[in-house]
């Protein structure tokens, strides 16, 4: 591992850079920079990087974790929205010839194009201390649509990490848990307290690793219908599944028919969505799709 005394992870060096450039932290960009070497080392270790890997880092900040990523991987592509950080990154990362900085909003970047340009079309690994205000859109964007991303190792708000990893029957279980688990296997690696950041966030944080499934764990006839049912179930958490599904746009069948389909799926007619596993949602969605086709 590189010498900490000269690296940005040393809070003294971070403060020096911030002063030198008169950098002002922008709340609107979720700027909380890491200042704890154990945490950064843990993130990089969990991402299991090799010298074959191309890493996409979202929001490099002043380049603290980028330095570690560049040591561990073949190539790092770092996408940063804040124009004030671009000249800072040019200085802090000048010793590395395997880093490309892109000044852009990650939600506007064409990831497919990046992968073709920088990694010969092979999947990248995403590693980041994410801006919390857009965690879910960033993650869902990376998971959906067959994106060429093999794993996502990220710092997120603790509450969001818990929701991504939650199973049926728990208070954190919801549409996000099912959406993430449809595409990937989540594993919380560490809980991280506010004092590991500058400035300190108001919430607790956690590092989560999402490993994309090579084979989807469930077979779904109509993905869009599956997620419509899931969203409806959790939008109206206290309602039974019959009522939630009955109120779902596009499912024009009676509550009695839905009850029958639930029973045929091996579920109780009074079950709530929060009790169903991904497999059970998939089974239900397939049966509903087939039934609706049959009645058309
Ligand atoms: N990686 C740095 C670290 O750990 O010290 C900074 C992490 S900070 C939590 C989030 C970073 O994401 C900031 O640098 C922020 O400017 C950047 N950011 C915020 N919104 C972004 C977006 N839409 N696209 C790209 N970067 C963004």
py3Dmol code that shows the C-alpha trace and the ligand (Angstrom):
import py3Dmol

protein = """\
ATOM      1  CA  UNK A   1       0.000   0.000   0.000  1.00  0.00           C
ATOM      2  CA  UNK A   2       1.203   3.520  -0.751  1.00  0.00           C
ATOM      3  CA  UNK A   3       2.649   5.927   1.818  1.00  0.00           C
ATOM      4  CA  UNK A   4      -0.228   7.532   3.755  1.00  0.00           C
ATOM      5  CA  UNK A   5       1.726  10.583   4.795  1.00  0.00           C
ATOM      6  CA  UNK A   6       1.779  11.940   1.246  1.00  0.00           C
ATOM      7  CA  UNK A   7      -1.695  10.780   0.206  1.00  0.00           C
ATOM      8  CA  UNK A   8      -4.949  12.722   0.330  1.00  0.00           C
ATOM      9  CA  UNK A   9      -6.453  10.267   2.805  1.00  0.00           C
ATOM     10  CA  UNK A  10      -4.267  11.978   5.383  1.00  0.00           C
ATOM     11  CA  UNK A  11      -6.651  14.725   6.634  1.00  0.00           C
ATOM     12  CA  UNK A  12      -3.713  17.165   6.786  1.00  0.00           C
ATOM     13  CA  UNK A  13      -3.219  16.813   3.008  1.00  0.00           C
ATOM     14  CA  UNK A  14      -6.947  17.093   2.293  1.00  0.00           C
ATOM     15  CA  UNK A  15      -7.166  20.321   4.320  1.00  0.00           C
ATOM     16  CA  UNK A  16      -4.094  21.698   2.544  1.00  0.00           C
ATOM     17  CA  UNK A  17      -5.611  21.103  -0.913  1.00  0.00           C
ATOM     18  CA  UNK A  18      -8.978  22.537   0.119  1.00  0.00           C
ATOM     19  CA  UNK A  19      -7.295  25.689   1.436  1.00  0.00           C
ATOM     20  CA  UNK A  20      -4.987  26.043  -1.543  1.00  0.00           C
ATOM     21  CA  UNK A  21      -7.899  25.986  -4.010  1.00  0.00           C
ATOM     22  CA  UNK A  22     -10.315  27.794  -1.648  1.00  0.00           C
ATOM     23  CA  UNK A  23     -12.672  24.918  -2.295  1.00  0.00           C
ATOM     24  CA  UNK A  24     -16.176  25.303  -0.855  1.00  0.00           C
ATOM     25  CA  UNK A  25     -18.083  22.085  -0.126  1.00  0.00           C
ATOM     26  CA  UNK A  26     -21.367  21.968  -2.018  1.00  0.00           C
ATOM     27  CA  UNK A  27     -24.241  20.373  -0.158  1.00  0.00           C
ATOM     28  CA  UNK A  28     -26.256  20.114  -3.363  1.00  0.00           C
ATOM     29  CA  UNK A  29     -23.618  17.696  -4.740  1.00  0.00           C
ATOM     30  CA  UNK A  30     -23.538  15.545  -1.580  1.00  0.00           C
ATOM     31  CA  UNK A  31     -19.887  16.342  -0.930  1.00  0.00           C
ATOM     32  CA  UNK A  32     -18.552  14.439   2.080  1.00  0.00           C
ATOM     33  CA  UNK A  33     -14.967  13.429   1.442  1.00  0.00           C
ATOM     34  CA  UNK A  34     -13.401  10.348   3.010  1.00  0.00           C
ATOM     35  CA  UNK A  35     -10.579  10.926   5.476  1.00  0.00           C
ATOM     36  CA  UNK A  36     -10.208   7.444   6.981  1.00  0.00           C
ATOM     37  CA  UNK A  37      -7.647   5.140   5.395  1.00  0.00           C
ATOM     38  CA  UNK A  38      -9.151   1.969   6.931  1.00  0.00           C
ATOM     39  CA  UNK A  39     -12.470   2.682   5.261  1.00  0.00           C
ATOM     40  CA  UNK A  40     -10.949   3.404   1.843  1.00  0.00           C
ATOM     41  CA  UNK A  41      -8.758   0.304   2.088  1.00  0.00           C
ATOM     42  CA  UNK A  42     -11.786  -1.789   2.998  1.00  0.00           C
ATOM     43  CA  UNK A  43     -13.786  -0.477   0.013  1.00  0.00           C
ATOM     44  CA  UNK A  44     -10.936  -1.137  -2.400  1.00  0.00           C
ATOM     45  CA  UNK A  45     -10.289  -4.616  -0.924  1.00  0.00           C
ATOM     46  CA  UNK A  46     -14.001  -5.518  -1.134  1.00  0.00           C
ATOM     47  CA  UNK A  47     -14.082  -4.537  -4.796  1.00  0.00           C
ATOM     48  CA  UNK A  48     -11.437  -7.283  -5.368  1.00  0.00           C
ATOM     49  CA  UNK A  49      -9.652  -5.277  -8.044  1.00  0.00           C
ATOM     50  CA  UNK A  50      -6.898  -6.722 -10.195  1.00  0.00           C
ATOM     51  CA  UNK A  51      -4.540  -5.188 -12.723  1.00  0.00           C
ATOM     52  CA  UNK A  52      -6.943  -6.461 -15.427  1.00  0.00           C
ATOM     53  CA  UNK A  53      -9.826  -4.308 -14.165  1.00  0.00           C
ATOM     54  CA  UNK A  54     -11.211  -1.059 -15.456  1.00  0.00           C
ATOM     55  CA  UNK A  55     -12.966   0.866 -12.673  1.00  0.00           C
ATOM     56  CA  UNK A  56     -15.663   3.489 -12.999  1.00  0.00           C
ATOM     57  CA  UNK A  57     -15.528   5.868 -10.037  1.00  0.00           C
ATOM     58  CA  UNK A  58     -18.556   8.111  -9.571  1.00  0.00           C
ATOM     59  CA  UNK A  59     -17.697  11.421  -7.915  1.00  0.00           C
ATOM     60  CA  UNK A  60     -13.936  11.313  -7.210  1.00  0.00           C
ATOM     61  CA  UNK A  61     -14.096  14.526  -5.145  1.00  0.00           C
ATOM     62  CA  UNK A  62     -10.473  15.651  -4.716  1.00  0.00           C
ATOM     63  CA  UNK A  63      -9.244  12.184  -5.744  1.00  0.00           C
ATOM     64  CA  UNK A  64      -8.754  10.518  -2.356  1.00  0.00           C
ATOM     65  CA  UNK A  65     -10.073   7.070  -3.256  1.00  0.00           C
ATOM     66  CA  UNK A  66      -9.038   7.505  -6.905  1.00  0.00           C
ATOM     67  CA  UNK A  67      -5.389   7.284  -5.822  1.00  0.00           C
ATOM     68  CA  UNK A  68      -6.027   3.863  -4.250  1.00  0.00           C
ATOM     69  CA  UNK A  69      -8.075   2.662  -7.221  1.00  0.00           C
ATOM     70  CA  UNK A  70      -5.323   3.644  -9.643  1.00  0.00           C
ATOM     71  CA  UNK A  71      -2.823   1.589  -7.621  1.00  0.00           C
ATOM     72  CA  UNK A  72      -5.092  -1.481  -7.602  1.00  0.00           C
ATOM     73  CA  UNK A  73      -6.634  -1.494 -11.101  1.00  0.00           C
ATOM     74  CA  UNK A  74      -5.466  -1.265 -14.706  1.00  0.00           C
ATOM     75  CA  UNK A  75      -7.508   1.814 -15.503  1.00  0.00           C
ATOM     76  CA  UNK A  76      -9.794   4.250 -13.653  1.00  0.00           C
ATOM     77  CA  UNK A  77     -12.486   6.376 -15.279  1.00  0.00           C
ATOM     78  CA  UNK A  78     -13.673   9.009 -12.807  1.00  0.00           C
ATOM     79  CA  UNK A  79     -16.824  11.027 -13.513  1.00  0.00           C
ATOM     80  CA  UNK A  80     -17.184  14.261 -11.529  1.00  0.00           C
ATOM     81  CA  UNK A  81     -19.975  16.839 -11.855  1.00  0.00           C
ATOM     82  CA  UNK A  82     -18.387  19.741  -9.955  1.00  0.00           C
ATOM     83  CA  UNK A  83     -16.283  21.925 -12.262  1.00  0.00           C
ATOM     84  CA  UNK A  84     -14.391  23.345  -9.282  1.00  0.00           C
ATOM     85  CA  UNK A  85     -12.932  19.905  -8.583  1.00  0.00           C
ATOM     86  CA  UNK A  86     -11.523  19.357 -12.073  1.00  0.00           C
ATOM     87  CA  UNK A  87      -8.368  21.519 -11.663  1.00  0.00           C
ATOM     88  CA  UNK A  88      -7.830  20.017  -8.211  1.00  0.00           C
ATOM     89  CA  UNK A  89      -7.991  16.491  -9.635  1.00  0.00           C
ATOM     90  CA  UNK A  90      -5.479  17.471 -12.338  1.00  0.00           C
ATOM     91  CA  UNK A  91      -3.018  18.275  -9.572  1.00  0.00           C
ATOM     92  CA  UNK A  92      -3.753  15.496  -7.074  1.00  0.00           C
ATOM     93  CA  UNK A  93      -3.749  12.729  -9.672  1.00  0.00           C
ATOM     94  CA  UNK A  94      -0.951  13.980 -11.921  1.00  0.00           C
ATOM     95  CA  UNK A  95       1.408  11.166 -10.872  1.00  0.00           C
ATOM     96  CA  UNK A  96      -0.926   8.532 -12.351  1.00  0.00           C
ATOM     97  CA  UNK A  97      -1.092   7.712 -16.062  1.00  0.00           C
ATOM     98  CA  UNK A  98      -4.033   5.296 -15.764  1.00  0.00           C
ATOM     99  CA  UNK A  99      -6.765   7.755 -14.726  1.00  0.00           C
ATOM    100  CA  UNK A 100      -9.219   9.534 -17.029  1.00  0.00           C
ATOM    101  CA  UNK A 101     -11.296  12.332 -15.518  1.00  0.00           C
ATOM    102  CA  UNK A 102     -14.631  13.099 -17.151  1.00  0.00           C
ATOM    103  CA  UNK A 103     -16.421  16.295 -16.156  1.00  0.00           C
ATOM    104  CA  UNK A 104     -20.066  15.225 -16.408  1.00  0.00           C
ATOM    105  CA  UNK A 105     -23.216  14.305 -14.541  1.00  0.00           C
ATOM    106  CA  UNK A 106     -23.105  10.501 -14.105  1.00  0.00           C
ATOM    107  CA  UNK A 107     -26.825  10.301 -14.869  1.00  0.00           C
ATOM    108  CA  UNK A 108     -26.129  11.761 -18.312  1.00  0.00           C
ATOM    109  CA  UNK A 109     -23.136   9.565 -19.148  1.00  0.00           C
ATOM    110  CA  UNK A 110     -23.572   6.777 -21.693  1.00  0.00           C
ATOM    111  CA  UNK A 111     -22.044   3.874 -19.734  1.00  0.00           C
ATOM    112  CA  UNK A 112     -22.151   1.531 -22.755  1.00  0.00           C
ATOM    113  CA  UNK A 113     -20.079   4.023 -24.695  1.00  0.00           C
ATOM    114  CA  UNK A 114     -17.553   4.370 -21.823  1.00  0.00           C
ATOM    115  CA  UNK A 115     -17.135   0.614 -21.640  1.00  0.00           C
ATOM    116  CA  UNK A 116     -16.561   0.354 -25.402  1.00  0.00           C
ATOM    117  CA  UNK A 117     -14.115   3.245 -25.387  1.00  0.00           C
ATOM    118  CA  UNK A 118     -12.074   2.343 -22.315  1.00  0.00           C
ATOM    119  CA  UNK A 119     -12.525  -1.390 -21.715  1.00  0.00           C
ATOM    120  CA  UNK A 120     -12.989  -3.001 -25.148  1.00  0.00           C
ATOM    121  CA  UNK A 121     -16.665  -3.593 -24.297  1.00  0.00           C
ATOM    122  CA  UNK A 122     -15.824  -5.773 -21.259  1.00  0.00           C
ATOM    123  CA  UNK A 123     -17.751  -5.080 -18.033  1.00  0.00           C
ATOM    124  CA  UNK A 124     -16.352  -2.508 -15.630  1.00  0.00           C
ATOM    125  CA  UNK A 125     -16.412  -2.516 -11.845  1.00  0.00           C
ATOM    126  CA  UNK A 126     -18.017   0.489 -10.199  1.00  0.00           C
ATOM    127  CA  UNK A 127     -16.462   1.781  -6.978  1.00  0.00           C
ATOM    128  CA  UNK A 128     -17.625   4.981  -5.296  1.00  0.00           C
ATOM    129  CA  UNK A 129     -18.453   6.987  -2.244  1.00  0.00           C
ATOM    130  CA  UNK A 130     -21.774   8.013  -3.744  1.00  0.00           C
ATOM    131  CA  UNK A 131     -23.499  11.392  -3.477  1.00  0.00           C
ATOM    132  CA  UNK A 132     -26.455  10.365  -1.284  1.00  0.00           C
ATOM    133  CA  UNK A 133     -29.033  12.613  -2.956  1.00  0.00           C
ATOM    134  CA  UNK A 134     -29.044  10.408  -6.083  1.00  0.00           C
ATOM    135  CA  UNK A 135     -28.010   6.988  -4.779  1.00  0.00           C
ATOM    136  CA  UNK A 136     -31.069   5.089  -6.020  1.00  0.00           C
ATOM    137  CA  UNK A 137     -31.184   6.510  -9.567  1.00  0.00           C
ATOM    138  CA  UNK A 138     -27.438   5.895  -9.960  1.00  0.00           C
ATOM    139  CA  UNK A 139     -27.648   2.285  -8.778  1.00  0.00           C
ATOM    140  CA  UNK A 140     -30.803   1.414 -10.707  1.00  0.00           C
ATOM    141  CA  UNK A 141     -29.347   2.997 -13.827  1.00  0.00           C
ATOM    142  CA  UNK A 142     -26.261   0.777 -13.481  1.00  0.00           C
ATOM    143  CA  UNK A 143     -28.273  -2.390 -12.844  1.00  0.00           C
ATOM    144  CA  UNK A 144     -31.074  -2.038 -15.367  1.00  0.00           C
ATOM    145  CA  UNK A 145     -30.873  -2.536 -19.103  1.00  0.00           C
ATOM    146  CA  UNK A 146     -28.019  -5.072 -19.178  1.00  0.00           C
ATOM    147  CA  UNK A 147     -25.397  -2.450 -18.330  1.00  0.00           C
ATOM    148  CA  UNK A 148     -21.840  -3.737 -18.735  1.00  0.00           C
ATOM    149  CA  UNK A 149     -21.058  -3.547 -15.014  1.00  0.00           C
ATOM    150  CA  UNK A 150     -19.984  -6.693 -13.109  1.00  0.00           C
ATOM    151  CA  UNK A 151     -20.004  -5.306  -9.571  1.00  0.00           C
ATOM    152  CA  UNK A 152     -20.855  -2.138  -7.684  1.00  0.00           C
ATOM    153  CA  UNK A 153     -19.019  -1.434  -4.430  1.00  0.00           C
ATOM    154  CA  UNK A 154     -20.295   1.770  -2.925  1.00  0.00           C
ATOM    155  CA  UNK A 155     -20.686   3.877   0.181  1.00  0.00           C
ATOM    156  CA  UNK A 156     -24.334   4.784   0.672  1.00  0.00           C
ATOM    157  CA  UNK A 157     -26.562   6.017   3.464  1.00  0.00           C
ATOM    158  CA  UNK A 158     -26.866   3.155   6.002  1.00  0.00           C
ATOM    159  CA  UNK A 159     -30.643   3.136   5.763  1.00  0.00           C
ATOM    160  CA  UNK A 160     -30.457   2.647   1.981  1.00  0.00           C
ATOM    161  CA  UNK A 161     -27.924  -0.201   2.327  1.00  0.00           C
ATOM    162  CA  UNK A 162     -30.270  -1.918   4.806  1.00  0.00           C
ATOM    163  CA  UNK A 163     -33.168  -1.564   2.385  1.00  0.00           C
ATOM    164  CA  UNK A 164     -31.168  -3.020  -0.494  1.00  0.00           C
ATOM    165  CA  UNK A 165     -30.195  -6.084   1.534  1.00  0.00           C
ATOM    166  CA  UNK A 166     -33.520  -6.659   3.363  1.00  0.00           C
ATOM    167  CA  UNK A 167     -35.604  -9.818   3.004  1.00  0.00           C
ATOM    168  CA  UNK A 168     -39.378 -10.441   3.239  1.00  0.00           C
ATOM    169  CA  UNK A 169     -41.186  -9.706   6.471  1.00  0.00           C
ATOM    170  CA  UNK A 170     -38.720  -7.060   7.671  1.00  0.00           C
ATOM    171  CA  UNK A 171     -39.453  -3.340   8.000  1.00  0.00           C
ATOM    172  CA  UNK A 172     -36.758  -2.403   5.469  1.00  0.00           C
ATOM    173  CA  UNK A 173     -38.048  -4.763   2.775  1.00  0.00           C
ATOM    174  CA  UNK A 174     -39.554  -2.956  -0.179  1.00  0.00           C
ATOM    175  CA  UNK A 175     -39.458  -2.200  -3.896  1.00  0.00           C
ATOM    176  CA  UNK A 176     -35.755  -1.224  -3.706  1.00  0.00           C
ATOM    177  CA  UNK A 177     -34.801  -4.560  -2.070  1.00  0.00           C
ATOM    178  CA  UNK A 178     -36.559  -6.507  -4.821  1.00  0.00           C
ATOM    179  CA  UNK A 179     -35.282  -4.347  -7.667  1.00  0.00           C
ATOM    180  CA  UNK A 180     -31.679  -4.660  -6.484  1.00  0.00           C
ATOM    181  CA  UNK A 181     -31.939  -8.381  -5.688  1.00  0.00           C
ATOM    182  CA  UNK A 182     -33.460  -9.123  -9.098  1.00  0.00           C
ATOM    183  CA  UNK A 183     -30.213  -7.975 -10.695  1.00  0.00           C
ATOM    184  CA  UNK A 184     -27.538  -8.546  -8.051  1.00  0.00           C
ATOM    185  CA  UNK A 185     -26.506 -10.136  -4.759  1.00  0.00           C
ATOM    186  CA  UNK A 186     -26.141  -7.418  -2.110  1.00  0.00           C
ATOM    187  CA  UNK A 187     -23.725  -7.702   0.800  1.00  0.00           C
ATOM    188  CA  UNK A 188     -23.154  -5.013   3.407  1.00  0.00           C
ATOM    189  CA  UNK A 189     -19.410  -4.895   4.019  1.00  0.00           C
ATOM    190  CA  UNK A 190     -19.121  -2.290   6.778  1.00  0.00           C
ATOM    191  CA  UNK A 191     -20.961   0.382   8.704  1.00  0.00           C
ATOM    192  CA  UNK A 192     -19.178   3.712   8.616  1.00  0.00           C
ATOM    193  CA  UNK A 193     -19.676   6.505  11.180  1.00  0.00           C
ATOM    194  CA  UNK A 194     -19.873  10.221  10.261  1.00  0.00           C
ATOM    195  CA  UNK A 195     -16.398  10.997  11.659  1.00  0.00           C
ATOM    196  CA  UNK A 196     -14.773   9.191   8.706  1.00  0.00           C
ATOM    197  CA  UNK A 197     -15.827  12.070   6.401  1.00  0.00           C
ATOM    198  CA  UNK A 198     -15.133  15.756   5.932  1.00  0.00           C
ATOM    199  CA  UNK A 199     -17.539  17.439   6.469  1.00  0.00           C
ATOM    200  CA  UNK A 200     -19.420  14.922   8.618  1.00  0.00           C
ATOM    201  CA  UNK A 201     -22.742  13.762   7.121  1.00  0.00           C
ATOM    202  CA  UNK A 202     -25.830  13.892   9.353  1.00  0.00           C
ATOM    203  CA  UNK A 203     -26.591  10.220   8.699  1.00  0.00           C
ATOM    204  CA  UNK A 204     -24.780   6.929   9.202  1.00  0.00           C
ATOM    205  CA  UNK A 205     -23.207   5.270   6.169  1.00  0.00           C
ATOM    206  CA  UNK A 206     -22.466   1.756   4.977  1.00  0.00           C
ATOM    207  CA  UNK A 207     -20.409   0.117   2.280  1.00  0.00           C
ATOM    208  CA  UNK A 208     -22.376  -2.322   0.159  1.00  0.00           C
ATOM    209  CA  UNK A 209     -21.182  -4.627  -2.565  1.00  0.00           C
ATOM    210  CA  UNK A 210     -23.640  -5.617  -5.311  1.00  0.00           C
ATOM    211  CA  UNK A 211     -22.446  -8.515  -7.435  1.00  0.00           C
ATOM    212  CA  UNK A 212     -24.430  -8.800 -10.635  1.00  0.00           C
ATOM    213  CA  UNK A 213     -26.077 -12.193 -11.169  1.00  0.00           C
ATOM    214  CA  UNK A 214     -24.693 -14.018 -14.171  1.00  0.00           C
ATOM    215  CA  UNK A 215     -28.031 -15.834 -14.382  1.00  0.00           C
ATOM    216  CA  UNK A 216     -31.175 -14.086 -13.162  1.00  0.00           C
ATOM    217  CA  UNK A 217     -32.509 -15.936 -10.061  1.00  0.00           C
ATOM    218  CA  UNK A 218     -36.085 -15.909 -11.403  1.00  0.00           C
ATOM    219  CA  UNK A 219     -37.651 -16.403 -14.815  1.00  0.00           C
ATOM    220  CA  UNK A 220     -40.007 -13.548 -15.615  1.00  0.00           C
ATOM    221  CA  UNK A 221     -42.230 -13.331 -18.686  1.00  0.00           C
ATOM    222  CA  UNK A 222     -42.907  -9.590 -18.406  1.00  0.00           C
ATOM    223  CA  UNK A 223     -40.323  -7.660 -16.365  1.00  0.00           C
ATOM    224  CA  UNK A 224     -42.343  -4.478 -16.608  1.00  0.00           C
ATOM    225  CA  UNK A 225     -45.410  -6.169 -15.117  1.00  0.00           C
ATOM    226  CA  UNK A 226     -43.337  -7.703 -12.298  1.00  0.00           C
ATOM    227  CA  UNK A 227     -42.057  -4.290 -11.229  1.00  0.00           C
ATOM    228  CA  UNK A 228     -45.486  -2.704 -11.610  1.00  0.00           C
ATOM    229  CA  UNK A 229     -46.909  -5.290  -9.192  1.00  0.00           C
ATOM    230  CA  UNK A 230     -43.999  -4.827  -6.780  1.00  0.00           C
ATOM    231  CA  UNK A 231     -44.382  -1.036  -6.793  1.00  0.00           C
ATOM    232  CA  UNK A 232     -48.138  -1.306  -6.268  1.00  0.00           C
ATOM    233  CA  UNK A 233     -47.648  -3.716  -3.345  1.00  0.00           C
ATOM    234  CA  UNK A 234     -45.319  -1.397  -1.484  1.00  0.00           C
ATOM    235  CA  UNK A 235     -47.032   1.879  -2.399  1.00  0.00           C
ATOM    236  CA  UNK A 236     -49.960   0.555  -0.437  1.00  0.00           C
ATOM    237  CA  UNK A 237     -48.050  -1.465   2.125  1.00  0.00           C
ATOM    238  CA  UNK A 238     -50.968  -1.941   4.484  1.00  0.00           C
ATOM    239  CA  UNK A 239     -53.283  -3.255   1.800  1.00  0.00           C
ATOM    240  CA  UNK A 240     -53.602  -6.924   0.954  1.00  0.00           C
ATOM    241  CA  UNK A 241     -52.003  -7.994  -2.297  1.00  0.00           C
ATOM    242  CA  UNK A 242     -55.461  -8.534  -3.807  1.00  0.00           C
ATOM    243  CA  UNK A 243     -56.340  -4.878  -3.253  1.00  0.00           C
ATOM    244  CA  UNK A 244     -52.920  -3.569  -4.287  1.00  0.00           C
ATOM    245  CA  UNK A 245     -52.810  -5.631  -7.495  1.00  0.00           C
ATOM    246  CA  UNK A 246     -56.496  -4.898  -8.144  1.00  0.00           C
ATOM    247  CA  UNK A 247     -55.680  -1.198  -8.199  1.00  0.00           C
ATOM    248  CA  UNK A 248     -52.707  -1.623 -10.552  1.00  0.00           C
ATOM    249  CA  UNK A 249     -53.159   0.102 -13.885  1.00  0.00           C
ATOM    250  CA  UNK A 250     -53.165  -2.341 -16.770  1.00  0.00           C
ATOM    251  CA  UNK A 251     -54.391  -5.321 -14.729  1.00  0.00           C
ATOM    252  CA  UNK A 252     -58.024  -5.347 -15.698  1.00  0.00           C
ATOM    253  CA  UNK A 253     -59.227  -8.418 -13.833  1.00  0.00           C
ATOM    254  CA  UNK A 254     -61.542  -8.745 -10.854  1.00  0.00           C
ATOM    255  CA  UNK A 255     -60.441  -9.152  -7.250  1.00  0.00           C
ATOM    256  CA  UNK A 256     -62.017 -12.622  -7.211  1.00  0.00           C
ATOM    257  CA  UNK A 257     -59.864 -13.640 -10.165  1.00  0.00           C
ATOM    258  CA  UNK A 258     -56.760 -12.229  -8.457  1.00  0.00           C
ATOM    259  CA  UNK A 259     -57.624 -14.186  -5.295  1.00  0.00           C
ATOM    260  CA  UNK A 260     -57.870 -17.356  -7.362  1.00  0.00           C
ATOM    261  CA  UNK A 261     -54.476 -16.703  -8.976  1.00  0.00           C
ATOM    262  CA  UNK A 262     -52.916 -16.095  -5.539  1.00  0.00           C
ATOM    263  CA  UNK A 263     -54.265 -19.410  -4.277  1.00  0.00           C
ATOM    264  CA  UNK A 264     -53.030 -21.213  -7.404  1.00  0.00           C
ATOM    265  CA  UNK A 265     -49.592 -19.635  -6.734  1.00  0.00           C
ATOM    266  CA  UNK A 266     -49.622 -21.266  -3.283  1.00  0.00           C
ATOM    267  CA  UNK A 267     -50.305 -17.966  -1.475  1.00  0.00           C
ATOM    268  CA  UNK A 268     -53.008 -16.938   0.972  1.00  0.00           C
ATOM    269  CA  UNK A 269     -55.839 -14.788  -0.424  1.00  0.00           C
ATOM    270  CA  UNK A 270     -55.165 -12.228   2.334  1.00  0.00           C
ATOM    271  CA  UNK A 271     -51.389 -12.061   1.979  1.00  0.00           C
ATOM    272  CA  UNK A 272     -49.584  -8.686   1.871  1.00  0.00           C
ATOM    273  CA  UNK A 273     -46.839  -7.913  -0.617  1.00  0.00           C
ATOM    274  CA  UNK A 274     -44.260  -7.407   2.141  1.00  0.00           C
ATOM    275  CA  UNK A 275     -44.407 -11.162   2.894  1.00  0.00           C
ATOM    276  CA  UNK A 276     -43.540 -12.301  -0.641  1.00  0.00           C
ATOM    277  CA  UNK A 277     -40.105 -13.376  -1.827  1.00  0.00           C
ATOM    278  CA  UNK A 278     -38.785 -12.356  -5.236  1.00  0.00           C
ATOM    279  CA  UNK A 279     -39.566 -15.887  -6.466  1.00  0.00           C
ATOM    280  CA  UNK A 280     -43.180 -15.555  -5.295  1.00  0.00           C
ATOM    281  CA  UNK A 281     -43.580 -12.137  -6.964  1.00  0.00           C
ATOM    282  CA  UNK A 282     -42.156 -13.628 -10.169  1.00  0.00           C
ATOM    283  CA  UNK A 283     -44.532 -16.600 -10.038  1.00  0.00           C
ATOM    284  CA  UNK A 284     -47.488 -14.314  -9.403  1.00  0.00           C
ATOM    285  CA  UNK A 285     -46.509 -11.942 -12.196  1.00  0.00           C
ATOM    286  CA  UNK A 286     -46.097 -14.850 -14.665  1.00  0.00           C
ATOM    287  CA  UNK A 287     -49.503 -16.273 -13.727  1.00  0.00           C
ATOM    288  CA  UNK A 288     -51.137 -12.845 -14.028  1.00  0.00           C
ATOM    289  CA  UNK A 289     -49.483 -12.265 -17.406  1.00  0.00           C
ATOM    290  CA  UNK A 290     -50.689 -15.645 -18.683  1.00  0.00           C
ATOM    291  CA  UNK A 291     -54.209 -15.099 -17.293  1.00  0.00           C
ATOM    292  CA  UNK A 292     -54.503 -11.615 -18.817  1.00  0.00           C
ATOM    293  CA  UNK A 293     -53.315 -12.954 -22.188  1.00  0.00           C
ATOM    294  CA  UNK A 294     -55.894 -15.759 -21.974  1.00  0.00           C
ATOM    295  CA  UNK A 295     -58.736 -13.350 -21.267  1.00  0.00           C
ATOM    296  CA  UNK A 296     -57.844 -10.994 -24.136  1.00  0.00           C
TER     297      UNK A 296
END
"""
ligand_1 = """\
27
LIG
N -14.949 10.148 -3.734
C -14.745 11.303 -2.891
C -14.366 10.865 -1.511
O -14.726 9.740 -1.153
O -13.722 11.600 -0.789
C -15.970 12.219 -2.859
C -17.285 11.549 -2.482
S -18.621 12.684 -2.233
C -19.637 11.737 -1.154
C -19.585 12.603 -3.720
C -18.917 13.123 -4.970
O -19.814 12.972 -6.075
C -18.575 14.610 -4.924
O -17.299 14.812 -5.445
C -19.638 15.259 -5.828
O -19.225 16.475 -6.408
C -19.840 14.165 -6.856
N -21.142 14.193 -7.543
C -22.337 14.625 -7.053
N -23.310 14.474 -7.964
C -22.734 13.924 -9.068
C -23.220 13.535 -10.352
N -24.515 13.671 -10.688
N -22.347 13.042 -11.255
C -21.020 12.896 -10.935
N -20.505 13.247 -9.731
C -21.352 13.742 -8.807
"""
view = py3Dmol.view(width=600, height=400)
view.addModel(protein, "pdb")
view.setStyle({"model": 0}, {"cartoon": {"style": "trace"}})
view.addModel(ligand_1, "xyz")
view.setStyle({"model": 1}, {"stick": {}})
view.zoomTo()
view.show()
